[in-house]
Structure formats: structure tokens, C-alpha cells
Amino acid sequence: MKRLIPTLIIVLAAACASLGQQRPLLTDDVDITPAGSVEISAGVDFFQNAKFPLSGLTGDLTRVGDIRLKTGFASNVELQIEGSLQNFLAINSAGVSAIPLNINGNSTNDIDDFTISAKVKVRNETKRLPALGFKFGYVMPNTNQARGIGTNQINIFSKILMQKTFGSLRNKTPKFKLMGNIGLLMMTAPLANFTQNDLFTYGLAGIYRATDSVNIVSEVNGRVNTRKGNAPLGTESMGQFRIGAQIKASGLRFDTAAAFGLTKFSPRTGITFGVTYISPSIFTPAK
């Protein structure tokens, strides 16, 4: 908690102007991808000292092909698919595993548990009140738990989204964007039949438009165990503080950010790189 309070202050000071849950951020905003358009993001993440309590493994995690696909289904509805095509873990230490593992050597790899979700914009922003939205979805059990990286469980989540933009009197283009998420994540407990752990999720992010082509971004994002005592293995509290930039060039948005862990089970540090492309809408406006 002592680390979280100064982090929140840093996020507010660095905060926040562009579209959706934008790379390299994890926090969602309320904006909807235009109907008929597809937003495609791809990136690579590297995290040091990543921990996997279920398998007892600790090491350096590389996520290759971190894909985020978003499409506007209606003027206020967006569909999303996100996940990593392949995760590679260079094992630094192996503690006692709570499950049987199938690992050869000092490394392992696996596909990610992909997330399918929908975002609904409830109301537009006004002069005094923020825009509001709602997001819900589920995490599919794509991983093989014997590889030691994923839990191979179905998890369900929902969260409330809030957003407020700020600009100057001379320029109608927003200079700052503040985003907040509050929600509930219901995680299946891998080792306990008919048991789940309900975690509180949070996100506070900001985007500052430094120039027409450069944005400075920052956030704190994570989940908190609500049970008294230790969380069931595989459902621990996790959180990150990120700070980075978005650069627009050649019709693309490039991004990078540094990440710092906020909890005992979070990766210690990390870095991410990515690129985003938004396709034109397939719908032709009526004349």
C-alpha cells in the first residue's frame, strides 16, 4: 500500500488523449472503435522475475505476439479479443509445484489464455461529468497448466469504465485524458473443486498529448484479493505501474512502456513494445 499511494500520485501528474484500451496501457477507456472498423494491435512484452505460484516457477517471461483485436459492432458497442500467441519463460528457479509439470530443461513455453469481451458506452462526456461505460467478458482456458505458465481455467469479469478529457480554450482537441476502471474478477481456484476467488480490479490511467504525434502515457492497474488470508494458488493479487509513450507515424501508432511490479507476485520490472493499425470503416455513410 505504501508503494501504491505514490504511484497514484505519479499517474495523476503524468496524466492524460487518443482511442480504447490502447497499447501500452491495460486500463480501458470509454471510446468505441467506429462501427465497421477494426483496430489491430500487436506487441512484444518482456518481464523480469515473473512468478507463477501454482507451478512454483520464477523467471524471465517474454510474450510474443501480444494481440489485441477490436471492432465497432455499433455506435456504442465494441467487441474485443486479446491474448498472446506464445509465452516463453526462462526459468531462474523452480520451487515446489502444486500440479504435475511437463518441462524439459530450464525453459518452457505455452499459448496464452485469450480474453473475449464486449464494451458498451453508456453515456457521453459532458462539461462537468465523465463519460461512462461497461465492459464484461471471460478468459478462455487455452493454456496447458503442465507447461507451468497458465492455469487453464475459465475466469469471468465485469467493470465500470469512466473517462474525462481536458483541453485548452484555444484548441478543441483534448490535451489530457483521464481513465478509471473499477470491477470484479471471478477466478476459478485451480486446486479446489466448486471454488472461486472474487477479486477487486482497478485501473487509473492517463494520456498526455505532448505533440500532434507524441503522447505520454501512464497508469496503475491490477487486481486485489478480497479473501481474508492467502488467496487460492493461481488467484493472487497482482499489479503494475506503467509509464511510456505513443508515437504516430505512417498511419500507425507505435508504443513503448516500462513496467514495475506493485505486489509480491507481480513481475519485478518489464518493458513492452507494440504497434496499432485502425482500418477504415466498411460502412459507407448515407448521403
DRENLO-719930 format. One record per residue: residue number from 0; x, y, z of N, C-alpha, C in turn. Coordinates in steps of 0.2 Angstrom, whole numbers, plus 2048, in hexadecimal, padded with zeros to 3 digits. Layout:
# DRENLO-719930
    k  n.c1  n.c2  n.c3  ca.c1  ca.c2  ca.c3  c.c1  c.c2  c.c3
  NUM     X     Y     Z      X      Y      Z     X     Y     Z
...
***
This chain:
# DRENLO-719930
    k  n.c1  n.c2  n.c3  ca.c1  ca.c2  ca.c3  c.c1  c.c2  c.c3
    0   804   7FA   800    800    800    800   804   806   800
    1   80A   806   803    80F    80C    804   811   80D   7FD
    2   812   808   7F8    814    809    7F1   80F   80C   7ED
    3   808   80A   7EF    803    80B    7EA   801   813   7EA
    4   801   816   7F0    7FF    81D    7F1   804   822   7ED
    5   80B   821   7EE    80F    825    7E9   80E   824   7E2
    6   80C   81E   7E0    80B    81C    7D9   805   81F   7D6
    7   800   820   7DA    7FA    823    7D8   7FB   82A   7D7
    8   7FF   82D   7DB    801    834    7DB   805   836   7D4
    9   809   831   7D2    80D    832    7CC   809   831   7C6
   10   804   82C   7C6    7FF    82C    7C1   7FB   832   7C0
   11   7F8   835   7C5    7F5    83B    7C4   7F9   841   7C2
   12   7FF   841   7C4    803    846    7C1   805   846   7BA
   13   806   83F   7B8    808    83E    7B1   802   83E   7AC
   14   7FC   83D   7AF    7F6    83C    7AB   7F5   842   7A6
   15   7F0   83F   7A3    7ED    83C    79D   7EB   83E   796
   16   7E7   839   787    7E3    83B    782   7E3   838   77B
   17   7E0   832   77A    7E0    82E    774   7DA   829   774
   18   7DA   822   771    7D4    81E    771   7D5   817   775
   19   7D0   813   779    7CF    80C    77C   7D5   80A   781
   20   7D4   804   782    7D9    802    787   7E0   801   782
   21   7E3   807   783    7E9    807    77E   7EF   805   780
   22   7F3   801   77C    7FA    7FF    77E   7FE   806   77F
   23   802   806   784    804    800    788   800   800   78F
   24   7FA   803   78F    7F6    803    795   7F2   7FD   796
   25   7F0   7FB   79C    7EC    7F6    79E   7E5   7F8   7A0
   26   7E5   7FE   7A2    7DE    802    7A4   7DA   803   79E
   27   7D4   802   79E    7CF    803    798   7CD   80B   799
   28   7CB   80E   793    7C8    814    793   7C1   812   790
   29   7BD   818   790    7B5    817    78E   7B4   817   786
   30   7B9   81A   782    7B8    81B    77B   7B7   814   778
   31   7B3   814   772    7B1    80F    76E   7B5   80F   768
   32   7B8   80A   765    7BA    809    75E   7B5   80B   75A
   33   7B5   80F   755    7B0    810    750   7AD   80A   74D
   34   7A6   80A   74C    7A3    804    74A   7A5   802   743
   35   7A7   7FC   742    7AA    7F9    73C   7B1   7FA   73B
   36   7B5   7FD   740    7BC    7FD    740   7BF   7F8   745
   37   7C5   7F6   743    7C9    7F1    747   7CF   7F4   74A
   38   7D0   7F4   750    7D7    7F6    753   7DB   7F0   755
   39   7E1   7F0   752    7E5    7EA    753   7EC   7ED   756
   40   7ED   7EA   75C    7F3    7EB    75F   7F7   7E5   760
   41   7FE   7E6   760    802    7E0    761   809   7E3   764
   42   80B   7DE   769    811    7E1    76D   815   7DB   770
   43   81B   7DD   773    81F    7D8    776   820   7DB   77D
   44   81F   7D7   782    820    7D9    789   826   7D5   78C
   45   82A   7D8   791    82F    7D4    794   82F   7D6   79C
   46   82E   7D1   7A0    82E    7D2    7A7   833   7CE   7AB
   47   836   7D2   7B0    83B    7CE    7B4   838   7CC   7BA
   48   83B   7C6   7BD    839    7C4    7C3   831   7C3   7C3
   49   82E   7C0   7BE    827    7BE    7BE   826   7B8   7C2
   50   821   7B8   7C6    81F    7B2    7CB   819   7AE   7C9
   51   819   7A8   7CA    813    7A4    7C9   812   79F   7CF
   52   80F   7A1   7D4    80E    79D    7DA   80B   796   7D9
   53   807   795   7D4    804    78F    7D3   809   78A   7D1
   54   80E   78B   7CD    813    787    7CB   819   788   7CF
   55   81A   78D   7D3    820    78E    7D6   826   791   7D2
   56   824   793   7CC    82A    795    7C8   82B   79D   7C8
   57   831   79F   7C8    833    7A6    7C7   838   7A7   7C2
   58   837   7AC   7BE    83C    7AE    7B8   83A   7B4   7B4
   59   83D   7B4   7AF    83C    7BA    7AA   837   7B8   7A5
   60   832   7BC   7A4    82C    7BA    7A0   82C   7BE   79A
   61   82C   7BB   794    82C    7BF    78D   825   7BD   78A
   62   821   7C2   789    81A    7C1    785   81B   7C4   77E
   63   81B   7BF   779    81B    7C0    772   815   7C0   76F
   64   813   7C6   76B    80D    7C6    768   807   7C7   76D
   65   808   7CD   771    803    7CF    775   7FD   7D2   771
   66   7F8   7CF   76F    7F3    7D1    76A   7ED   7D4   76E
   67   7EB   7DA   76B    7E5    7DD    76D   7E1   7DF   767
   68   7DB   7DB   766    7D6    7DD    760   7D0   7E0   763
   69   7CE   7E6   760    7C8    7E9    762   7C4   7EB   75C
   70   7BD   7EA   75C    7B9    7ED    757   7B3   7F0   759
   71   7B1   7F5   756    7AB    7F9    758   7A5   7F5   755
   72   7A1   7F2   75A    79B    7EE    758   795   7F3   757
   73   795   7F9   75B    790    7FE    75A   793   804   75C
   74   78F   80A   75C    792    810    75E   794   810   765
   75   791   80C   76A    793    80C    771   795   805   773
   76   796   800   76F    798    7F9    771   79F   7F7   76D
   77   7A3   7F5   771    7AA    7F2    76E   7AB   7EB   770
   78   7AD   7E7   76B    7AF    7E0    76D   7B7   7E0   76D
   79   7BA   7DC   772    7C1    7DB    773   7C3   7D4   773
   80   7C9   7D2   771    7CD    7CC    772   7D4   7CE   773
   81   7D7   7CB   779    7DE    7CD    77A   7E1   7C7   77E
   82   7E8   7C7   77C    7EC    7C1    77F   7F2   7C1   77C
   83   7F7   7BD   77E    7FD    7BC    77B   7FE   7B5   778
   84   801   7B6   772    801    7B0    76E   806   7AB   771
   85   80B   7AD   774    810    7A8    777   814   7AC   77D
   86   814   7A8   783    818    7AB    788   81E   7A6   78A
   87   824   7A9   78B    82A    7A6    78C   82C   7A8   793
   88   82E   7A2   797    831    7A4    79D   837   7A1   79E
   89   83C   7A5   79F    843    7A3    7A1   843   7A2   7A9
   90   844   79B   7AB    843    79A    7B2   849   79C   7B6
   91   848   7A0   7BB    84E    7A1    7C0   84E   79D   7C6
   92   848   79B   7C8    847    797    7CE   841   793   7CE
   93   841   78D   7D0    83B    789    7D0   839   786   7D8
   94   834   789   7DB    832    787    7E1   82E   781   7E1
   95   82A   77F   7E6    826    77A    7E7   81F   77B   7E2
   96   81E   777   7DE    818    778    7D9   812   774   7DC
   97   80C   777   7DC    806    775    7DF   803   770   7D9
   98   805   770   7D3    802    76C    7CE   808   768   7CA
   99   806   763   7C7    80B    75F    7C3   80E   764   7BD
  100   814   764   7BB    817    768    7B6   81A   764   7B1
  101   81A   766   7AB    81D    763    7A5   822   768   7A2
  102   828   768   7A5    82D    76D    7A3   834   76A   7A2
  103   837   76B   79C    83E    769    79B   843   76E   79B
  104   848   76E   79F    84D    773    79F   84B   779   7A4
  105   84E   77F   7A2    84D    785    7A6   849   78A   7A3
  106   844   788   79F    840    78D    79B   839   789   79A
  107   834   78D   799    82E    78A    797   82A   78F   793
  108   825   78D   78F    821    792    78B   81A   78F   78A
  109   815   794   789    80E    792    788   80A   798   785
  110   804   796   782    800    79B    780   7FD   79F   786
  111   7FA   7A5   785    7F7    7A8    78A   7EF   7A6   78B
  112   7ED   7A8   790    7E5    7A8    791   7E2   7AE   78E
  113   7DF   7AD   789    7DC    7B3    785   7D5   7B5   788
  114   7D4   7BC   788    7CF    7BF    78B   7CA   7C2   785
  115   7C3   7C0   786    7BE    7C3    782   7BA   7C7   786
  116   7B8   7CD   783    7B4    7D2    787   7B0   7D6   783
  117   7AC   7DA   786    7A8    7DF    782   7A8   7E5   787
  118   7A8   7EB   783    7A8    7F2    787   7A2   7F6   785
  119   79F   7F9   789    799    7FC    788   799   804   78A
  120   798   809   786    799    80F    788   792   811   78B
  121   791   813   791    78B    815    794   789   81C   793
  122   78D   821   794    78C    828    793   792   82B   791
  123   791   831   78D    796    835    78B   799   83A   790
  124   79E   83C   790    7A1    841    794   79E   848   794
  125   79D   84B   799    79A    852    799   79F   857   79C
  126   79D   85D   79D    7A2    862    79F   7A5   860   7A6
  127   7A0   85E   7AA    7A2    85D    7B1   7A3   855   7B3
  128   79F   851   7AF    79F    84A    7B1   7A3   846   7AC
  129   7A6   840   7AF    7AA    83C    7AA   7A5   837   7A6
  130   7A8   835   7A0    7A5    830    79C   7A5   829   7A0
  131   7A0   825   79F    79F    81F    7A3   79E   819   79E
  132   7A1   813   7A0    7A0    80D    79C   7A1   807   7A1
  133   7A0   801   79D    79F    7FB    7A1   7A3   7F6   79C
  134   7A7   7F2   79F    7AA    7EC    79C   7AA   7E6   79F
  135   7A8   7E0   79C    7A8    7DA    79F   7AA   7D5   79A
  136   7AC   7CF   79C    7AF    7CA    798   7B2   7C4   79C
  137   7B5   7BF   799    7B8    7BA    79C   7BF   7B8   799
  138   7C3   7B4   79D    7C9    7B2    79B   7C9   7AA   79A
  139   7CB   7A8   794    7CA    7A2    792   7D0   79D   794
  140   7CF   797   795    7D4    792    798   7D8   790   792
  141   7DD   794   78F    7E1    791    78A   7E7   78E   78C
  142   7EA   790   792    7F0    78E    794   7F0   786   796
  143   7F6   784   796    7F8    77D    799   7FB   77E   79F
  144   7F8   77D   7A5    7FA    77E    7AB   801   77A   7AC
  145   802   775   7A9    808    771    7AA   80E   774   7A7
  146   80D   77A   7A3    813    77D    7A1   815   783   7A6
  147   811   784   7AB    813    788    7B1   812   78F   7B1
  148   80F   791   7AB    80E    799    7AA   807   79B   7AC
  149   802   797   7A9    7FB    799    7A9   7F7   794   7AE
  150   7F1   796   7B0    7ED    792    7B5   7E8   78E   7B1
  151   7E7   78F   7AB    7E2    78B    7A7   7DB   78B   7AA
  152   7D9   791   7AC    7D2    792    7B0   7CE   797   7AC
  153   7C7   797   7AD    7C3    79C    7AA   7C2   7A1   7B0
  154   7C3   7A7   7AE    7C2    7AD    7B3   7BD   7B2   7AF
  155   7B9   7B5   7B4    7B4    7BA    7B1   7B5   7C0   7B5
  156   7B4   7C6   7B1    7B5    7CC    7B4   7B0   7D1   7B1
  157   7AF   7D7   7B5    7AB    7DD    7B3   7AE   7E3   7B6
  158   7AD   7E8   7B3    7B0    7EF    7B6   7AC   7F5   7B3
  159   7AC   7FA   7B7    7AA    800    7B6   7AF   805   7B3
  160   7AE   808   7AE    7B3    80C    7AA   7B1   814   7AB
  161   7B6   818   7AD    7B5    81F    7AD   7BA   823   7A9
  162   7B9   829   7A7    7BD    82C    7A3   7BC   834   7A2
  163   7C1   838   7A3    7C0    83F    7A3   7C6   842   79F
  164   7C4   847   79A    7C9    84A    796   7CA   851   798
  165   7D0   854   797    7D1    85B    798   7D5   85E   792
  166   7D3   865   791    7D7    868    78B   7D7   870   78D
  167   7DA   873   788    7DB    87A    789   7D5   87E   786
  168   7D4   884   787    7CE    888    784   7D0   88A   77D
  169   7D6   88A   77B    7D8    88B    774   7D8   885   770
  170   7D8   87F   773    7D9    879    76F   7D4   874   771
  171   7CF   872   76D    7CA    86E    76F   7CC   866   770
  172   7D2   865   76D    7D5    85E    76D   7D7   85D   775
  173   7D5   858   778    7D6    856    77F   7DE   856   780
  174   7E0   859   785    7E7    859    787   7E9   853   78C
  175   7E4   852   790    7E5    84D    795   7DF   848   795
  176   7E0   842   796    7DB    83D    797   7DC   839   79D
  177   7D7   839   7A2    7D8    835    7A8   7D3   82F   7A8
  178   7D5   829   7A9    7D1    823    7A9   7D1   81F   7B0
  179   7CB   81D   7B2    7CB    819    7B8   7C7   812   7B7
  180   7C9   80D   7B9    7C5    806    7B9   7C4   804   7C0
  181   7BE   801   7C2    7BD    7FE    7C8   7B9   7F7   7C6
  182   7BB   7F2   7C9    7B7    7EC    7C7   7B8   7E6   7CB
  183   7B5   7E0   7C9    7B5    7DA    7CD   7B8   7D4   7C8
  184   7BD   7D0   7CA    7BF    7CB    7C7   7BE   7C4   7CB
  185   7BA   7C0   7C8    7B9    7B9    7CB   7BD   7B4   7C8
  186   7C2   7B2   7CC    7C7    7AD    7CA   7C6   7A6   7CD
  187   7C6   7A1   7C8    7C6    79A    7CB   7CC   798   7CE
  188   7CB   795   7D4    7D1    793    7D8   7D3   78C   7D5
  189   7D9   78C   7D2    7DB    786    7CF   7DB   780   7D3
  190   7DD   780   7DA    7DE    77A    7DE   7D8   778   7E2
  191   7D2   77C   7E2    7CC    77B    7E6   7C6   77B   7E2
  192   7C3   775   7E2    7BD    774    7DF   7B7   778   7E1
  193   7B3   77B   7DC    7AD    77F    7DE   7AF   785   7E2
  194   7B5   788   7E1    7B8    78E    7E4   7BA   793   7E0
  195   7B9   799   7E1    7BB    79F    7DD   7BE   7A4   7E2
  196   7C2   7A9   7DF    7C4    7AF    7E3   7C2   7B5   7E0
  197   7BE   7B9   7E3    7BC    7BF    7E0   7C1   7C5   7E2
  198   7C4   7C8   7DD    7C9    7CD    7DE   7C6   7D4   7DC
  199   7C8   7D9   7DF    7C7    7E0    7DD   7CC   7E2   7D8
  200   7CA   7E5   7D2    7CE    7E7    7CD   7CE   7EF   7CD
  201   7D4   7F2   7CB    7D4    7F9    7CB   7D9   7FB   7C5
  202   7D8   801   7C3    7DC    804    7BE   7DB   80C   7BE
  203   7E1   80F   7BE    7E1    817    7BE   7E6   819   7B9
  204   7E5   81C   7B3    7E9    81D    7AE   7E9   824   7AB
  205   7EE   826   7A8    7EE    82D    7A5   7F2   82D   79E
  206   7EF   831   79A    7F3    833    793   7F4   83A   793
  207   7FA   83C   792    7FB    843    791   7FE   844   78A
  208   7FA   849   786    7FC    84A    77F   802   84F   77F
  209   808   84D   77E    80E    851    77F   80E   855   778
  210   80D   852   772    80D    855    76C   808   852   768
  211   807   854   761    802    850    75D   803   849   75C
  212   809   847   75D    80B    840    75B   80E   83C   761
  213   80F   83F   767    812    83C    76D   80D   83D   773
  214   80B   837   776    808    837    77C   80C   834   782
  215   80B   837   788    80F    834    78D   809   830   791
  216   80A   82A   793    805    826    796   808   823   79D
  217   803   822   7A2    805    820    7A8   7FF   81C   7AC
  218   800   817   7B0    7FA    814    7B3   7FD   810   7B9
  219   7F8   80E   7BD    7F8    809    7C2   7F2   805   7C1
  220   7F4   7FE   7C1    7EE    7F9    7BF   7EF   7F3   7C2
  221   7EA   7EF   7C5    7EB    7E9    7C8   7E5   7E6   7CB
  222   7E6   7E1   7CF    7E0    7DD    7D3   7E2   7DC   7DA
  223   7DD   7DC   7DE    7DE    7DB    7E5   7DA   7D6   7E8
  224   7DE   7D1   7EC    7DA    7CC    7EF   7D6   7CE   7F5
  225   7CF   7CC   7F5    7CB    7CF    7FA   7CA   7CA   7FF
  226   7CD   7C4   7FF    7CC    7BF    804   7D1   7C1   80A
  227   7CF   7BF   810    7D3    7BF    816   7D8   7BA   816
  228   7DE   7BC   817    7E4    7B7    816   7E6   7B6   80F
  229   7EA   7B1   80E    7ED    7B0    807   7E7   7AE   802
  230   7E8   7B0   7FC    7E4    7AE    7F7   7E5   7A7   7F4
  231   7E1   7A4   7F1    7E2    79D    7EE   7E7   79E   7E9
  232   7EC   799   7E9    7F1    799    7E4   7EE   79A   7DD
  233   7F2   79F   7D9    7F0    7A1    7D3   7EB   7A6   7D2
  234   7E9   7A9   7D8    7E4    7AF    7D8   7E7   7B5   7DD
  235   7ED   7B5   7DD    7F0    7BA    7E1   7EF   7C1   7DF
  236   7F0   7C6   7E3    7F0    7CD    7E2   7F6   7CF   7DD
  237   7F5   7D3   7D8    7FA    7D5    7D3   7F9   7DC   7D1
  238   7FE   7E0   7D0    7FE    7E7    7CD   804   7E9   7CA
  239   803   7EE   7C6    808    7F1    7C2   808   7F9   7C2
  240   80D   7FC   7C2    80E    804    7C0   811   804   7BA
  241   80E   807   7B5    811    808    7AE   812   810   7AC
  242   818   811   7A9    818    818    7A6   81C   817   79F
  243   819   81B   79A    81C    81A    794   81A   81F   78F
  244   81A   81D   788    818    822    783   815   81F   77D
  245   811   823   77A    80E    821    773   810   825   76E
  246   812   823   768    815    827    763   811   825   75C
  247   80E   82A   759    80A    829    753   80E   82B   74D
  248   80F   826   749    813    827    743   810   822   73D
  249   810   825   737    80E    820    731   808   81D   732
  250   803   820   735    7FC    81D    736   7FC   818   73B
  251   801   817   73F    802    812    745   803   816   74B
  252   802   812   751    803    815    757   808   810   75B
  253   80E   812   75C    813    80E    75F   813   810   767
  254   815   80B   76B    815    80C    772   81A   808   775
  255   81C   80B   77B    821    808    780   820   80A   787
  256   821   806   78C    820    807    793   825   803   797
  257   827   806   79D    82A    802    7A2   825   800   7A7
  258   825   7FA   7AA    821    7F8    7AF   824   7F6   7B6
  259   821   7F7   7BB    824    7F6    7C2   81E   7F2   7C6
  260   820   7ED   7C9    81C    7E9    7CD   81A   7ED   7D4
  261   813   7EC   7D6    811    7EF    7DC   80F   7EA   7E1
  262   80F   7E3   7E0    80D    7DE    7E5   813   7D9   7E5
  263   812   7D5   7EA    817    7CF    7EB   817   7CB   7E5
  264   812   7C9   7E2    812    7C4    7DD   812   7C8   7D6
  265   813   7CE   7D5    814    7D2    7CF   81B   7D1   7CC
  266   81C   7D1   7C6    823    7D2    7C3   826   7D8   7C6
  267   82D   7D7   7C7    830    7DD    7CA   830   7E3   7C6
  268   833   7E2   7BF    833    7E7    7BA   831   7E4   7B4
  269   830   7E9   7AF    82F    7E6    7A8   82F   7EC   7A3
  270   82F   7EA   79D    82E    7EF    797   82A   7EC   792
  271   826   7F0   78E    822    7EE    789   823   7F3   783
  272   822   7F0   77D    822    7F3    777   81C   7F1   772
  273   819   7F5   76E    814    7F3    76A   812   7F8   765
  274   80D   7F6   761    80B    7FA    75B   803   7F9   75A
  275   800   7FE   758    7F8    7FE    757   7F6   801   751
  276   7F2   7FE   74D    7EF    800    747   7E7   800   747
  277   7E4   805   745    7DD    806    745   7DB   806   73E
  278   7D7   801   73C    7D4    800    735   7CF   805   734
  279   7CE   807   72D    7C8    80C    72C   7C1   808   72D
  280   7BC   80B   72E    7B6    808    72F   7B3   805   728
  281   7B0   7FF   729    7AD    7FC    723   7A6   7FE   721
  282   7A4   803   726    79D    806    725   79E   80C   721
  283   79A   80D   71C    79A    814    718   795   818   71B
  284   796   81E   71D    791    823    720   78C   824   71B
  285   786   825   71D    780    826    719   780   82E   717
  286   77F   82F   711    77F    836    70E   778   839   70F
***
